[in-house]
């Protein structure tokens, strides 16, 4: 399988745009999230599961970055949620 992500919604907070969604690192250790933002200034990850995570997922980017491909590194087969802040 491969890494996948979805955008579940978007909103506005002052002069910033927020998008949020899910990710699934099926049999891989990460991938790129398309936040649907032109520029991503922050991306927060939350693990989905019934146990404590052994390693914390990280964003492998320097902000601000291209919002169409924000690289994350997670445990193999992790699933979770993300929230991005930036602008169009």
N, C-alpha and C positions, 0 to 999 in steps of 0.2 A: 504494500500500500504506500501511500505518499502523504505528505503534509497537506492539510486543508484548513481553510478558515472561512467564516461567514460574517457578514455584516447584518446584525439584527435590528439596528436602529441608529438614528442620529438626532442630535439636538443642538441648540445654541446656548452658550453660556457667556453673556456679555459680548465681547468681540471675538470669541473663540468658538470653533465648531467641535462637537464631541461625537464620535462614532463608537459603537460597541458591538461586540459579537462573541463568537466562539472560535476555538481552534482545536484541531485533532492531529497529533503527531503520531499517526498510525505507523508503528515499526520504524520510525526515524527519530532523530534527536533535535528536531526543529525545522524551521522553514521561514518563509516570508508571509507576513500578514499585509494584505491590501486594505488599508484603513479607509479608502475612498476620500482621503484628504490630500490636498496638493502638498502640504508640508505638515509633518508630524512633529510636535514639540514635546510629547510625552506619551508613553504607552505603558499601561499597568496590566500585569497578568495576575490571574487568580486560578489556582489549581482546582479541578473538580475531582472529588473522590471521597471515599469513606475513611481514609487514613491520612496520617501526617505525611507530607512529602519529604523524601530523603534529600533532595536537592531543590533549590529554588530556581525557577525559570528566570532567564535573564534576557534583556534586550541587547543585541549585539550591534548597536548603532551609536553614533554621536549625534546629539540633537542640536539644531533641528535637522531633520532628514526627509528624504523623499517618502511621502505617505503611501505610495503605491507598493512598496516592498520593504517593510520594516522587519528585519531579521530577528527571530527569537531562537534561543537555545533552551531546550527542556529535556526531561528524562524521556527515554524511548517510550512511545505509546501514551504519553500524557495527553489529557484533554483538559480544557478549561475555558475561561472567559477572559476577554481583554476589553480595555477602554482606552481610546486614543483621544488626545486633545491636540488641536492644531488649527489650520485654516485652509480654505479653498484657494 
